Amino acid sequence: MTGYLLGVDAGQTATKAVLFDLAGRPVAVGSTRCPTVNPHPRWVERDMDDVWTAAADAIRQCTVDAPGEILAVGVVGHNDGMYAVDAAGRPVRPGITAMDSRAYQEVERWRPVFDEVLALTGQVPFEASPAALSAHLLRHEPAVMDSARWLLFCKDWLRLRLTGEVATDRTEASASFCAVRTGEYSDRALELLGLSGLRDKLPPIRGCAEVVGTVTAEAAERTGLAVGTPVVGGAHDVDGAAIGDGVLHAGQLSLVAGTFSINQVISDAVSTDPRWQARGFLTPGRWLNMSTSPASATNLDWLLRTVTGPIPHDEIDAEILAVSGDPSDVVFHPFLYGSPHGPGASASFLGLRGWHSRGHLLRALYEGVVCNHRTHVEALREAFPMGSVARLSGGGARSSVWPQMFADGLGVDIEITDTAEAGARGAAVLAGLGIGIWPDLSAAVADTVRVDRRFAKDPVGVQRFDDIYGRYLDLVHALES
């Protein structure tokens, strides 16, 4: 078979559309941004029609440059949050991203049932989970919830606009209301959370690589795709990134340094703990165990946007290298939007002195982000055997300095594959599976994924990061009191 596969990766501020050949190499890339707004403290929203417009524009950038037939489309997107639509498929309110924390009081009310919810669903609700947001909207926006017919995730909203079909998949559905061992919606989970009335608003669960619809005439006109192009169910973007980075097997650790600090290991058995989320992986009998917080490379975006102004990434790396021989006096807590240490933790630079330069601040930010990833990885290590190598993707993987910090800070060798858009490649692989290009995921990954860069952990760097991490945690605990 000849042709190309389109993968769409809808993040929380930007959407990438990438056209891949059947060897997993990009041949056209479209990128758009859909900024979030903060109408109230803790609220992080965006207009759902703007989200679709951004995705359609990114896709059109690819179709204009397409060198041949686009065989199928896959979409991945950020999980949690909420994109609610009415019976006509129209938004009933702005979309809510996973950086939102308005529902923290709902989470507190559920603490008496946390143990049972964890055992049943593989996770406890957090502020931006569909469960918490549903409870908040039922309490504060009941008319909106009455008018909502479907409670969707971001990529499901985009697929609805592409195909007119309502669906989700097992990786996304497992975010709040599914029994972790079956992957099916659980009436008991809804009952425990006081949300039984939402059962009919949950979309049907379809296969990640299952063709669930085809591009409509309206979507074709907007995107440049051909009418009738198959569109598969797709997945949570972290599952897409795992595929795009070639991570498929139990014990493999992968990291995404982007809006969220994503730290995940695949397992072939369920292990539950409030420090991670056990969610369904792409294939039955496997789980993706994610320890996460909205506290990774997004901190750098915030600093560049609000404090320093734009700085080219190679210049950032050069400034950090220029102060690399200095002591790590400055400690940064990367908790602008949340943390693994409770809702009271906030971002801060600590230890600043008059002689510190911008390079010291940038270095501290990089180190603080790595320390936050380490908090999550150390939790996962207590339950899951892991190898000595991890795959890294996201904005942090584009740096020439940050990956070495990850290697030293986590005590593993870091591999970066040959695409900057692992999530989009994973989406494209799912599209190819859906139309029969490969017989299974293993064959698809063998054909499409190659390691491009490797950063070996340095014993001296590991010891240095042990000291940095100790000081980082000491300050976290001191500020808790």
N, C-alpha and C positions, 0 to 999 in steps of 0.2 A: 504494500500500500504506500502511496506517496501523498504528500500533503502536509498540513501543519495543524498544530493544536494550540488553542488559545487558553491561557490561564489568567484568571483575574484574582487579585489579592486585595481585598477591601479592608484597609486598616482603619484606625480611629481618626486619622487626620488626612491620610493620603490613600489613593487607590492606584495600583499598578496593574496594567494589562500587558502581558508579554506573549508574543507569538513565538512558539518553539518549533523547531524541526523535530523529526522523530528520533533524533539522537540527543534531545534535550538541550540543544543549543539555541539561544535566543536569536531571532532574525528581525524582530521589530519590537519596540517598547513604547508604551504610552503611560504617562504619569500625570495625575492631577491631584489637587489638594481640595479638601472640603473642611474648612476650619470649624472647630467647635466653638460654642459660646457658653458663657457662665451667667445665666440670668439671675441666679441666686447663689449664695455660698453653697458649696458642695455639688452644685448642679453642673453637669458637663453634657451638653446636648448639641444636636445639629439638625438642620432641616432635611427631612427624608427625601424630598424631591431634589434637593441639592446633592445628596449622596448619589442618587441615580444619575443625575446630570454629569457629575464628576466621573462616574464609572463609564457612562456612555461615551463621554469625550475621550477617556483613556483608551477604550476599545477602538474608537474611530481612528485614533492615531496609529493603531496597529493595522487596521483593515486597509487604510490608505496605502501603507507600505507593504502589504502582504504580497509575497512573490508567487503565491499559488493558492490552492483551495484550502480553506479553513474547515477541517473535518469535524471538529467538535469543540465545545466550550466547557470549561470547569471553573467554578467560582469557590474561593475560600474567603473567610472574613473573620473579623474579631468576634469572639464569643461574649456571653453575658451581655448586659445592657438589654435594651428592648426597642423593637421596631414594630409598633402595633398598627394594624390596618382594619378597616371596616369590611363589610361584606362585599363591597365593590372593589376592594383592594387598594383603597386610598388611605393615607395616613390619618390617624385620629389625633395625633399630637407629634411634636418633634421626636426624633429618635434619641435614645439615651445611650451613651457609650459606657464602656466598662470602667472608665475613670471616675464615674459619678459615685458619690457617697451619701446622697440624700437619705437613703433608707437605713442609716446606721441604727436608728431607734427600733426599727422592726427587728433587726438582727438581735439586739439586746433582749427583746421580748421573747425570742425563741430559745434563749439559753437553756431553760429547763428541759427542752426536748432535743438538744444538740446530740446527745449520745445516740438516741434512737434514729435520728435523721442521718447521722454519720454512718451507722451500721447498715442502714437501708439504702442510702443513695451514694455512699462513698465520699461524701463531703458535707461540710456544714455551710449554710448560706453566708455570703458576705454581702457588703453593701450594694454592689452592682449586679448581684445574681438575679436571674429572672424572678425567683421567689421573693426576694426582698423588695424589688421594684414593684412587683405586682401588688404586694401587701401595701406598700406606700401609696400607690395610685388608687387602690380601692379605698383607702382611708381619706386621701386628700383630693382625688380627682375621680370620684365615682362615676360621673357622667361619661368621662372618657372611657373608662373600663366597660361601661354598659354598651357603648357604641363600638367597641373593639370586637371584631370577629375572630382575628388571628393574632397571636402574640409571636412575632417572628424574631429571628436573629438577622444581623446585617446582611449576610450573604443570601439569606432566604428572601429578603426584600428585593435584592438585586435580581435573583433568579425569577421571582414573580414578575418583575418588570420585563425580563427577557422573554419569558415563556407564557405568562398568565397562569402558571401552576403554583399552587400552595403546597409546600413540603418543607421538611427539615431532614436531618440525617442523624445517625446514632452518636456521632461525636459531639454534636451541638445539643441534641435533645437531653443528653446526660448531664446538663449543667445544673439542673435543680430537681426535676420531677420524676426521674427514672430510677428503677431498682438497679443497683450497680451490677448485679450478677446476671440479669436478664437483658438489660438495655431497653426494656419496655417501660412505658409510663406506669407509675404506681399510684393507685388510688390512696393507699395508705400514706405515701409521702405527702400528697396533697392534703390529706386529712390532718396529719401532724402539724402542718403549717397553717391550717385554717383556710386553705385555698381550694377546697373541693369544687367550688363553683366555677373554677377556671378550666376544668377538664376538657370541655368542648371547644375551648379556645386554643388548645395546643395543636400544632400542625401535625399531619401524618408523617411518620418516620419512614424514609426511603433509603436505599443504599447509596453510599458515597460515590460509587462508580456506576450507579444505575441511571440510565437516561430517563429523566422525569418530565421532559418536555422539549419543545423545539422553538427556535426563535420565531416570534410573531412578525407579521408585516410591519406593525408599528415600531417594534424594537429594531427590526432590520433597517428601517428608514433612518432611525436615530443613530445607530451604531455602525452601519456599513456591513454588518454581517448578512449572509444570505438567509432568506426566509427558509425555515425548515432545518437549519443547522441544529444538531442534537446538543442538548445541555444536560449535564449529569448533576446528581444531587449535591456533590461537593462536600466540604468539611470545614471544621474549625481551622483557622489559619495555622495554629501550632501543629496540627496533624499534617496539614499541607506542607509546612516547612520541614517536618520530619521526613516526609517522602522526598521532597526536593533536595534534602541533604543526605538521602540514602540511609536513614535511620528506621529500621523495621523490626529489629529483633530484641528479645528480652535482654535487659541489662545494658542496652545502649543508652547513653546519656546525651541529650542535646539541649542546647541553650539558645534562646533568642534574646538578644539585647536590643530592645526596641522601646515601644511605649511601655510595655510591661517587662518586668524581669521574669522570663519564662525559663523554668528549669524542670526538665521532664525526663523520665525514664520509663521504658516500656516494660511491662511484666506480663507473665502468663498466668498469674493468680492475683486475686484481690487482696490488698492490704490497705486498711483504712487508718487514718490519723488526721486530726484537725489541721495539721500543718501542710497537708497536700490534698489535692482533689483526685480521686480515682475515677476516671472517666473512660467511657468506651473508646477503644481505638478503632481503626478503620475496618478491621476484620474481627469477626466473633472469636472469643477466647483470648483476646489480648486487651490490655488496658494501658492507657497513657496516664501516668501518675505525675501530676503537675503541681509543683510548689511555686507559687507566683505572687507577685505584688506589682502595683503600678509604679515601679521605682527603678527604671533602668535608663537607657539612653535618652529618654524623653527629658531627663534633667538637663542634658546638654542643649537640646532644642530650646528649652525654657531660658537658659542662661544666655544663649546667643540672641534670642528674640527680645528679651526684656532688660538685659544688663549690658552686655558687651557689644551688641550688634553683630552682624555676620562676620565669621572668620572662616576662611577655607580650611578644610579638614587637614590638609597637609601642613598648613601653618600651625594648627593646634598641636599636631604631633611634634612639630619642630620645637615649639615652645615648651612642651612637656619634656622632651629629651634634653633641652638646655638646662633644666633644673633637676634632672634625674639623679645627680650625685648628691643633692641636698637631702637633709633629713625630711621625713614625711611629717612635718610639724602640724600641717593643716589637715583636719578631718572633716569630711563632708558626709552628712546624712541625707540620702537621696529620696526623702519622703514628701515630695511636693504634692503627690496625689494619693498617697497611702503607703502602708508599710506592713511587714509581718509582725510588728510589735504593738498592734492595737491602733484604734482611731485617733488617739491623742498624739502620736508621734508626728513630728513635723520636720521639714528640711532645715538644715543649718550648716554654715561653715563655723567650725570651732578651732581655736588656736591661732587665729589671725594675728599677725604682727605687721608693723609698718614697713618692714623690709621685704615682705612677701610680694611677689609679682603676679601678673595675670597667669603666667605659666604655673605658679604654685597652686592657684585656684583651679585651673583646668586639670592639673595632675590630681589634686584632692578629689575632684568630681569623678574622674575616671576610677580612682581607687575606691571611692565610696560606693560606686555602682557595683564594682566587682565584689566588695564586701557584702553587699545586699544579696547578690547571687549566691555567695558562699553560704549565707545563713540558710537559704533554701536547699542548696545541694547537700549540706551536712545533715539536714533533716532526712532527706531521701536516702542518704547513705546508711542510716540506721536500719532501714527495712529492706533495701534492694541491693543485691550484689551488682557492682558496676565494673566496667572495664577501665583501662588506664587512659582512654582517649575519649574526648567529647567533640561533637560537632557544634560549631558556633555560626549563627546567622543573625540577621538584623543589622541595624545601623552600626552597632559596635564592631561588627566584623569588617567594616570597610576601612577602619583605621589600620595603620601599620604598627601602632603602639599598644592599643587596647587589647588585642588578642594575646600578646605576651603577658600582660597583666592577668588576664583570665587564666592562662596556663599556670603562672606562679601562684596566683591567689587561690585556685581550686586544686592545685597539685595534680593536674592531668595535662597530657598533651592536647593541644587544640588543633583541630582540622577545620579548614574552610573550603567548601566545595567551589566548583567552577561557575557558580551563578550568584549574583548579588540578590536574586529574587527567588529564594528557595520556596516560598509560599506559592508564588505563581507557577513555578515548575511543578510543584506537587499537584496543583489544581489541573494543570495540563495533563499530567500523568493519569489522573483520575478520568479525565475526558477520554484519553486514549484507551484506557481499560474498558470504559463504557461502550466503545464501538469495536472492541475486539482486536486492537493492535497488539496487545500483549496478553498472555494467558493469566498472569498474576502479577502482584506487586514486585516480587523478587526479580522477575524477568524485566519488568519495566525499569526498575532502579539500575539493574546491571547495564541497560542500554543507555541510560540518560544521566547518570551521576558520576562525576570524577572529582577527586581531591585536587585542589589547586594550590593551597598553602598549608604549611604545618608549622606550629610553634611548640617546640619542646619545652617542658618545664625546666627551669634552671634551679639547682639546689640552693644557690645563694638567694635567688629571687623568692623561692618558696619560704625560706627563713625570714626574709625581710617582710613578706606579706603576712606571715604568722604574727609578727610584731604589730603590723598595721591593723590587722583584724582584731587583735586583743584590745588595742586602744580604742578602736571603733566600737566594740561591744561594751567596753567599760563606760564609754560616754553615753551609749544608748541606755544602759541600765541606770546610770546616774540621773539622766533626764527623766526617766520613768517616775522617779520619786519627787 
